[in-house]
Amino acid sequence: MNAKTPLKFNLIFHVIAVLVAGYLIQHHFMALSGQGDFHSICSINDKLDCDVVNSSTYSVFLGVPLSTFAFAYHLLSVIITIIAMSDMYSKRETLLLLIGTSGFSTIISMFLLYISIQELKTACIFCMSLYVANLFTFIASLAAW
């Protein structure tokens, strides 16, 4: 396996997460603004309802939607991953940063998954995809190390 392969996977998952987080930001504001009959494409039933999750009190921190933090984190991680892939002199430092931030985001994801299952009794498919992306970026960062 090429040494850059884990970083390529890392980059792919971060880009996907940027797109998902962008959708969740839009969804959060549309759902809370009461725009008519807006419903997320993943509001399927009682157990899979993005509208419930994304409009709950757990979906914001300091008045800012959590998806905004996810968007910023993953966008920054795209830049850091590109640096790690292109600059062998800073690869060690960038990988340490990626391991630390992706590990932290994975812990946050596990906490949010617990909140979703135990407190809200429903899940958001898009949120779950962010949790998976966080886990995979952590694994890919460790593999690149």
C-alpha positions as CSV (number, residue, x, y, z in Angstrom):
1,M,0.0,0.0,0.0
2,N,1.2,3.5,-0.9
3,A,2.2,5.6,2.1
4,K,-0.3,8.3,1.0
5,T,-3.2,5.9,0.7
6,P,-4.5,6.5,4.3
7,L,-4.3,10.2,3.8
8,K,-6.2,9.9,0.5
9,F,-9.0,8.1,2.4
10,N,-8.7,10.8,5.1
11,L,-9.2,13.5,2.5
12,I,-12.2,11.8,0.9
13,F,-14.0,11.4,4.3
14,H,-13.3,14.9,5.3
15,V,-14.6,16.3,2.0
16,I,-17.8,14.1,2.3
17,A,-18.2,15.4,5.9
18,V,-17.9,19.0,4.7
19,L,-20.7,18.4,2.3
20,V,-22.9,16.6,4.9
21,A,-22.3,19.3,7.5
22,G,-23.2,22.0,5.0
23,Y,-26.5,20.3,4.3
24,L,-27.1,20.0,8.1
25,I,-26.5,23.7,8.6
26,Q,-29.0,24.5,5.9
27,H,-31.4,22.0,7.3
28,H,-31.1,23.4,10.8
29,F,-32.0,26.9,9.8
30,M,-34.8,25.9,7.4
31,A,-36.4,23.6,10.1
32,L,-36.1,26.3,12.8
33,S,-37.3,29.1,10.6
34,G,-40.6,27.3,10.1
35,Q,-40.4,27.4,6.3
36,G,-43.7,25.9,5.5
37,D,-43.7,22.2,5.2
38,F,-40.0,21.7,5.0
39,H,-38.9,18.1,6.0
40,S,-35.5,16.6,5.7
41,I,-35.0,13.8,3.1
42,C,-34.1,11.5,6.0
43,S,-37.1,12.0,8.1
44,I,-38.4,8.5,7.5
45,N,-40.2,7.3,10.7
46,D,-40.0,7.6,14.5
47,K,-36.6,6.0,14.7
48,L,-35.0,7.9,11.8
49,D,-36.0,11.5,11.9
50,C,-33.4,14.2,11.1
51,D,-35.9,16.9,11.8
52,V,-36.3,15.9,15.4
53,V,-32.5,15.6,16.0
54,N,-31.5,18.7,14.1
55,S,-34.1,20.9,15.8
56,S,-33.5,19.6,19.4
57,T,-31.8,21.6,22.1
58,Y,-28.9,19.2,21.7
59,S,-28.2,20.4,18.2
60,V,-26.7,23.7,19.3
61,F,-23.7,24.7,21.4
62,L,-23.3,28.3,22.6
63,G,-26.2,29.2,20.3
64,V,-24.4,27.8,17.2
65,P,-25.6,24.6,15.4
66,L,-23.2,21.7,16.0
67,S,-23.1,21.2,12.2
68,T,-21.3,24.6,11.9
69,F,-18.5,23.3,14.1
70,A,-18.4,20.1,12.1
71,F,-18.2,22.1,8.9
72,A,-15.3,24.2,10.1
73,Y,-13.5,21.3,11.6
74,H,-13.7,19.1,8.5
75,L,-12.9,22.0,6.2
76,L,-9.8,22.8,8.2
77,S,-8.9,19.1,8.2
78,V,-9.1,19.0,4.4
79,I,-6.5,21.7,4.3
80,I,-4.3,20.0,6.9
81,T,-4.6,16.7,5.1
82,I,-3.5,18.3,1.8
83,I,-0.5,19.8,3.6
84,A,0.4,16.4,5.1
85,M,0.1,14.8,1.6
86,S,2.3,17.4,-0.1
87,D,4.9,18.5,2.4
88,M,7.0,15.7,3.8
89,Y,8.7,18.1,6.2
90,S,5.6,18.9,8.1
91,K,4.0,15.5,7.8
92,R,4.8,14.4,11.3
93,E,3.2,17.6,12.9
94,T,0.2,17.5,10.6
95,L,-0.4,13.9,11.3
96,L,-0.2,14.5,15.1
97,L,-2.8,17.3,14.7
98,L,-5.1,15.1,12.6
99,I,-4.8,12.2,15.0
100,G,-5.6,14.5,18.0
101,T,-8.5,16.3,16.3
102,S,-10.1,13.3,14.7
103,G,-9.8,11.4,18.0
104,F,-11.5,14.2,19.8
105,S,-14.2,14.4,17.2
106,T,-14.8,10.6,17.4
107,I,-15.3,11.0,21.2
108,I,-17.8,13.8,20.6
109,S,-19.5,11.7,18.0
110,M,-19.9,8.8,20.5
111,F,-21.4,11.2,23.0
112,L,-23.8,12.6,20.4
113,L,-24.8,9.1,19.3
114,Y,-25.6,8.3,22.9
115,I,-27.7,11.5,23.2
116,S,-29.5,10.6,20.0
117,I,-30.3,7.0,21.0
118,Q,-31.0,7.5,24.8
119,E,-32.4,11.0,25.0
120,L,-34.1,11.7,21.7
121,K,-35.0,8.1,20.9
122,T,-34.4,8.8,17.2
123,A,-31.4,9.1,14.8
124,C,-30.4,11.3,11.9
125,I,-28.8,9.5,9.0
126,F,-26.7,12.5,8.1
127,C,-25.5,12.9,11.6
128,M,-24.6,9.2,11.7
129,S,-22.7,9.6,8.5
130,L,-20.6,12.4,10.2
131,Y,-20.0,10.1,13.1
132,V,-18.8,7.4,10.7
133,A,-16.6,9.9,8.9
134,N,-15.1,11.0,12.2
135,L,-14.2,7.4,13.1
136,F,-12.8,6.6,9.7
137,T,-10.7,9.8,9.6
138,F,-9.3,8.8,13.0
139,I,-8.4,5.3,11.7
140,A,-6.9,6.7,8.5
141,S,-4.8,9.2,10.5
142,L,-3.5,6.5,12.7
143,A,-2.8,4.3,9.7
144,A,-0.9,7.2,8.0
145,W,1.2,7.6,11.2
